[in-house]
Amino acid sequence: MICRIPEEDVFITFLNNTRVAGHADVLDNMLNNVVSALYNQPYSLIKPTPVYEMKKLIENKSANEAAAYYRQLKKNKNTRFDFDSSVDLINLADYLLKKTHK
């Protein structure tokens, strides 16, 4: 993703090595926040998905533990994570389950 503002000599690029198509909205949000910060406008930090914590649980414990963890986070309306990218989360969990056979 590229953003150019030639009159300001600004060039911003984001490189993404994931194969998940659903990341376009996340990159758009990141770009908007960078541009806002550049021009001293309000911006918000991007929240992570619980993907990586779930990955650790699948690898170190079980898929059931990871699923229970995810349900608990959702039930408690945890604000630490971004649940809008749940499709990515589910796809990753599926991949990890197949990879680890757990």
C-alpha positions in Angstrom: 0.0 0.0 0.0 1.4 3.4 -1.0 0.4 6.9 -0.1 2.0 9.9 -1.8 1.6 13.5 -0.9 4.0 15.2 -3.4 3.4 18.8 -2.4 4.6 17.8 1.1 7.4 15.5 0.0 5.7 12.6 1.8 5.8 9.0 0.7 4.4 6.2 2.9 4.5 2.6 2.1 3.3 -0.5 3.9 4.6 -3.9 3.0 2.5 -6.9 3.9 3.7 -10.5 3.6 0.5 -12.2 4.7 -1.7 -14.0 2.2 -4.9 -13.1 4.0 -7.0 -10.8 1.7 -8.9 -9.4 4.7 -6.1 -7.2 5.8 -6.8 -4.3 3.5 -9.1 -2.5 6.0 -6.4 -2.9 8.7 -3.8 -1.4 6.4 -6.2 1.5 5.5 -6.7 2.2 9.1 -3.0 2.2 9.8 -2.3 4.5 6.9 -5.0 6.9 8.1 -3.5 6.9 11.6 0.0 7.6 10.2 -1.2 10.5 8.1 -3.2 11.9 11.0 -0.2 11.7 13.3 2.0 13.3 10.6 -0.4 16.3 10.5 -0.9 16.5 14.3 -4.4 15.2 14.1 -6.0 12.7 16.5 -5.2 9.0 15.8 -5.7 5.7 17.5 -3.4 2.8 18.0 -4.3 -0.4 16.2 -5.4 -3.3 18.5 -4.0 -6.7 17.9 -6.2 -9.8 17.3 -5.9 -12.6 19.8 -4.4 -14.8 17.1 -0.9 -15.0 18.5 -2.1 -15.9 22.0 -4.4 -18.5 20.6 -1.5 -19.9 18.5 0.6 -20.3 21.7 -2.3 -22.1 23.4 -2.8 -24.5 20.5 0.9 -25.3 20.3 1.4 -25.6 24.1 -1.9 -26.9 25.3 -4.8 -27.7 23.0 -7.2 -26.3 20.4 -10.0 -26.7 23.0 -8.0 -24.4 25.4 -7.6 -21.8 22.6 -11.3 -22.0 21.7 -12.3 -21.6 25.4 -9.9 -18.6 25.7 -11.4 -16.9 22.6 -15.0 -17.5 23.9 -14.0 -16.0 27.3 -12.5 -12.9 25.7 -15.6 -12.4 23.5 -17.9 -13.0 26.5 -16.1 -10.4 28.6 -16.1 -7.9 25.7 -12.3 -7.6 26.1 -11.3 -4.2 24.7 -7.6 -5.2 24.4 -8.1 -7.0 21.2 -9.6 -6.4 17.8 -12.3 -8.9 17.1 -13.4 -7.3 13.7 -10.7 -9.4 12.0 -12.3 -12.6 13.3 -12.2 -14.2 9.8 -8.5 -14.0 9.9 -8.5 -15.4 13.4 -10.7 -18.3 12.4 -8.6 -19.0 9.3 -5.4 -19.0 11.3 -6.9 -21.3 14.0 -8.0 -23.7 11.3 -4.6 -23.7 9.7 -2.9 -24.3 13.1 -5.2 -27.1 14.0 -4.5 -28.9 10.7 -0.7 -28.2 11.2 -0.5 -29.4 14.8 -3.3 -32.1 14.6 -4.6 -31.0 18.0 
